[in-house]
Amino acid sequence: MIRTYLNAFQIGIVAGMRAMSAPAFVSHKLSRETPNPLPDSKFHFLTSSKAANTLAVLAGGELIGDKMPNAPSRIAPAQLPFRLISGAASGAALTEADGQPVAYGAVLGAVGAAVGSFAFYHLRHWLTHEKDLPDTVVALAEDALTMGLGLLTINE
């Protein structure tokens, strides 16, 4: 049970780092489980291999878009709510698939997304502005952290 809730929080952090990566990882995990872990759930669509592939493409597009000079801030009013929703939905789907209450997973996923959004926004700003590291290098390192944490979360 604790592991399930920790996974919901962790996938929320992934959503805070890269919003589309969290549902892509969750869908990847759920689409490969048999029997279907969410047969009567609102999150049933995440168990489809088509959804997993579509979300993976969207997550890849986000990884590319993040490197663009005009990419919006992750904590901007138009961006942050999407990250919170992504974290909440991803956390809820993981906890429901493990037979735990959806509400706890949703809250922990949203909190994780808020923590990830603000922590990595400030870390990236500090590394690029205070330590003069190139933004592209920092962004690629963040991508690697996103992938590592996402894989760790879905493989536990």
Secondary structure, DSSP 8 states (H G I E B T S, - for coil): -HHHHHHHHHHHHHHHH-TTHHHHHHHHHHHT-SS-S-TTSTTGGGGSHHHHHHHHHHHHHHHHHTTSTT---TTSTTTHHHHHHHHHHHHHHHHHHTTS-HHHHHHHHHHHHHHHHHHHHHHHHIIIIIS---HHHHHHHHHHHHHHHHHHHHT-
